[in-house]
Amino acid sequence: MEIKLSKGKHEVQDLGHGPNISYSIRTVGMYLVIESAIGMAVMWDHKTTVRILLEPQHRGEVCGLCGNFDGDGQNDFTTQGQLVVSSVFEFANSWKVSSFCPGVKYVNPCEATPNRHTWAKTMCSIITGETFKECHLKVDPVPFYENCVKDSCACDTGGDCECFCTAVAAYAQACNEAGVSIQWRTPDICPVFCDYYNVPDECTWHYRINHPPCYKTCLNPEGNGNNPLPNLEGCYPECPKDKPIFDETSKTCVVCCHPPCTTPEPPQCGISSTTTTTETPTWNTNCNHTVHNTFNWVYNHS
């Protein structure tokens, strides 16, 4: 099975071969989250940001373009031939999956679009400016600012603010995980319109800058969490007291999920499943919606 992430959507393809690994796909705030049974998760913002999260048992046991996860950033540029190099291009080219793939070359998008460079520096200064000042001592803003400028220069046709917004959101997320939540979005700067999801005369969906990945739903009525995902920004349902549980299927708040309105045993942020021998729901320990087998993923951005 292969999962392709491209142009805001994900596509699952059956390759007919590969290891048998259980995985789940769900939406958490602004992210698509793919979680596997082997202690690896992929978070994608449907745009230009992808994060891979590994559990501790994989420390020092992986290799490739994302490093070796051994806690030492000095040896992350280890080539496929097990040589530690200083050139990012030599490192990246060593991990080509095919000799037919073109080699990585240095391209500075800001040099190609000098007028856009000025705009990018001005817009990205939000990261180093007053808006995020409370976070500067917790998370160094300079690398994020530099990446923001390069990314913003690169988005020179269509969706011009997409790269800028995702670059700033990456710094905001790093601040969140460092314990500093910044309300940086405005109606003019990368707005998020959660009200789009609300039906008339109801106000269920709200924007949150730092929301737990698990909350009260029909699959998880107690809102318990037992997974390594960080708190994430995005649109989340906020149900009233008379309809306290969110139904993922209907996307509405409900009084109860299991007629005649009896609440099952609380799960640990999991999904329910039944067998042919019992009608009592059972739960696993991940906040999952659907479970599949055989996990691979491909990210394409154009």
C-alpha positions in Angstrom: 0.0 0.0 0.0 1.3 3.5 -0.9 -0.1 6.8 0.4 0.5 9.8 -1.8 0.2 13.3 -0.4 -0.3 15.9 -3.1 -2.2 19.1 -3.9 -4.1 19.1 -0.6 -5.4 15.5 -0.9 -4.2 12.1 0.0 -4.5 9.0 -2.2 -4.1 5.4 -1.2 -2.9 2.9 -3.8 -2.6 -0.9 -3.4 0.8 -1.9 -4.7 0.2 -5.6 -4.1 3.4 -6.0 -2.1 5.2 -4.7 0.9 5.2 -5.4 4.7 1.9 -5.8 6.5 1.8 -2.7 8.9 -1.4 -1.4 10.4 -2.0 2.3 10.1 -4.7 4.9 10.5 -5.6 8.2 8.8 -7.5 11.0 10.5 -7.8 14.8 10.5 -6.6 16.8 13.5 -7.1 20.5 13.2 -5.3 21.7 10.1 -3.4 18.5 9.7 -3.8 15.1 8.1 -2.3 12.6 10.5 -1.1 9.1 9.4 -0.3 6.9 12.4 1.3 3.4 12.1 1.5 0.5 14.5 5.3 0.6 14.4 5.6 3.9 16.3 5.8 6.3 13.4 3.4 9.1 12.5 3.3 11.5 9.6 1.7 15.0 9.9 0.8 17.0 6.8 -0.8 20.4 6.7 -2.2 19.7 3.2 0.3 22.2 1.8 4.1 22.4 2.1 4.8 21.2 5.6 5.4 17.5 6.5 6.6 16.2 9.8 7.7 12.6 10.7 7.3 11.7 14.4 9.1 8.6 15.7 8.7 6.9 19.1 11.8 6.4 21.3 12.3 2.7 20.3 13.5 3.9 16.9 16.3 6.1 18.3 19.4 5.5 16.3 17.7 2.8 14.2 16.8 4.9 11.1 18.7 6.6 8.3 18.1 8.8 5.3 17.3 12.3 4.4 15.7 13.0 7.8 18.8 11.9 9.8 19.4 9.0 12.1 17.3 10.1 15.2 20.2 9.5 17.6 20.0 12.9 19.4 23.2 14.2 17.7 22.5 16.7 15.0 26.2 16.8 14.0 26.0 13.5 12.2 22.6 13.9 10.4 24.4 14.4 7.0 25.4 10.7 6.8 25.4 9.4 3.3 24.1 6.1 2.1 27.7 4.9 2.2 27.8 5.8 5.9 30.1 8.8 5.5 29.4 12.0 7.4 29.7 15.0 5.0 29.3 18.7 5.3 27.8 19.3 1.8 24.0 19.2 1.9 24.1 18.4 -1.9 26.5 15.5 -1.5 24.3 14.2 1.3 21.0 14.5 -0.6 22.4 13.0 -3.8 23.7 10.0 -2.0 20.1 9.0 -1.1 18.7 9.0 -4.6 16.5 5.9 -5.2 17.5 5.7 -8.8 20.5 6.8 -10.8 18.1 8.3 -13.3 17.0 10.9 -10.8 18.7 14.3 -11.5 21.2 15.5 -8.9 20.3 18.2 -6.4 21.6 21.6 -7.4 21.7 24.9 -5.5 18.9 27.3 -6.5 18.3 30.5 -4.7 14.7 31.5 -5.6 15.1 35.0 -4.2 17.9 35.7 -6.7 15.6 34.8 -9.5 12.9 37.1 -8.3 14.5 40.1 -6.6 11.3 42.1 -6.4 9.7 39.2 -4.5 12.7 39.0 -2.2 11.8 42.4 -0.7 8.2 41.3 -0.2 9.3 38.0 1.4 11.7 39.7 3.9 9.0 42.2 4.9 6.3 39.5 5.4 8.6 37.0 7.1 9.8 39.6 9.6 6.7 38.7 11.6 8.8 35.8 12.9 11.6 38.0 14.2 9.4 40.9 15.3 7.1 41.8 18.1 4.4 39.3 17.4 6.6 36.3 18.4 8.9 38.1 20.9 7.7 35.9 23.8 8.9 32.8 22.0 12.3 34.1 20.8 14.1 32.9 23.9 12.5 29.4 23.7 12.8 28.8 19.9 15.5 30.5 17.8 13.6 32.4 15.1 16.5 32.9 12.7 16.4 29.5 10.9 12.6 29.8 10.6 12.9 33.3 9.2 15.5 32.3 6.7 13.4 29.3 5.5 10.3 31.6 5.4 12.1 34.0 3.0 13.3 31.3 0.7 9.9 29.5 0.7 8.1 32.8 0.1 10.3 33.7 -2.8 9.7 30.2 -4.4 5.9 30.6 -4.4 6.0 33.1 -7.3 2.9 32.0 -9.2 -0.5 31.3 -7.8 -1.1 30.7 -4.1 1.5 33.4 -3.4 0.8 33.4 0.4 0.6 29.7 0.8 4.4 29.2 1.4 4.6 32.2 3.6 1.7 31.1 5.8 2.9 27.5 6.2 6.4 28.8 7.0 5.1 31.1 9.8 2.8 28.3 11.0 5.8 26.0 11.4 7.4 28.5 13.8 4.2 29.0 15.6 3.9 25.2 16.1 7.5 25.0 17.4 6.5 27.8 19.9 3.4 25.9 20.9 5.5 22.8 21.6 7.9 24.9 23.6 5.0 26.1 25.8 4.4 29.5 24.2 1.2 30.0 22.2 1.0 33.0 19.9 -2.2 34.3 18.4 -0.5 35.4 15.1 -3.2 35.0 12.5 -5.4 38.0 11.6 -8.1 38.7 9.0 -5.3 40.1 6.8 -2.5 37.6 7.7 -3.1 33.9 6.9 -6.7 33.9 8.2 -8.5 30.6 9.1 -12.3 30.7 8.7 -13.7 28.0 10.9 -17.2 29.5 10.7 -17.4 28.0 7.2 -18.1 24.6 8.8 -20.9 25.9 11.0 -24.6 25.4 10.1 -27.0 28.4 10.3 -27.8 29.5 13.9 -25.1 27.2 15.4 -21.5 27.9 16.4 -19.9 24.5 16.8 -16.5 25.0 15.1 -13.9 27.3 16.6 -10.3 28.1 15.8 -7.8 27.0 18.4 -4.0 27.7 18.4 -3.1 24.9 20.7 -5.6 22.1 20.9 -5.1 18.5 22.2 -5.2 16.0 19.4 -8.0 14.0 21.2 -11.3 15.4 22.4 -14.8 14.1 23.2 -16.3 12.3 20.3 -18.5 9.3 19.6 -15.3 7.2 19.2 -13.8 8.7 22.3 -16.6 10.0 24.7 -14.2 10.8 27.5 -11.7 12.7 25.3 -8.8 10.8 26.7 -5.4 10.8 24.9 -2.6 8.3 24.8 -0.5 9.1 21.8 2.7 11.1 21.1 1.0 13.8 18.9 1.6 17.4 20.0 -1.3 19.9 20.4 -2.2 21.3 17.0 -3.8 24.5 15.7 -6.9 24.4 13.6 -10.7 24.2 13.6 -12.2 22.1 16.3 -15.8 21.4 17.4 -17.0 22.8 20.7 -20.2 21.1 21.7 -22.9 22.6 24.0 -23.8 20.9 27.3 -27.1 19.6 26.0 -25.2 17.9 23.1 -21.8 17.2 24.6 -20.4 14.7 22.1 -19.2 15.2 18.6 -20.2 12.6 16.0 -17.4 12.2 13.4 -19.8 10.7 10.9 -22.4 13.4 10.8 -20.0 16.2 11.8 -22.5 17.4 14.4 -22.9 17.5 18.2 -25.2 14.9 19.6 -26.8 13.9 22.9 -25.5 10.4 22.6 -23.9 8.1 20.1 -25.3 4.7 20.9 -29.1 4.5 21.0 -30.9 4.2 23.4 -28.4 6.8 24.6 -26.1 4.6 26.7 -22.5 5.6 26.9 -19.9 2.8 26.4 -16.9 2.3 28.6 -14.5 5.2 28.0 -11.6 4.4 25.6 -8.1 5.6 25.7 -8.4 7.9 22.7 -9.3 5.0 20.4 -11.7 3.5 17.9 -14.4 1.0 18.6 -14.7 -2.3 16.9 -17.0 -5.3 17.4 -16.7 -9.0 16.9 -19.3 -11.7 16.0 -19.3 -13.0 19.6 -20.1 -9.8 21.6 -21.8 -6.5 21.3 -19.5 -4.7 23.8 -17.2 -2.2 22.1 -13.5 -2.7 22.4 -10.9 0.0 22.1 -7.3 0.4 21.1 -4.9 2.9 22.5 -4.6 5.3 19.5 -7.0 8.0 18.6 -7.8 6.5 15.2 -10.7 6.6 12.8 -9.9 4.0 10.2 -7.4 1.2 10.3 -5.6 -0.2 7.2 -2.7 -2.4 6.5 0.7 -1.9 4.7 2.0 1.6 5.2 4.2 3.6 2.8 3.9 7.2 1.9 5.0 9.6 -0.8 4.9 13.4 -0.6 4.6 15.4 -3.8 4.5 19.2 -3.9 4.3 21.3 -7.0 
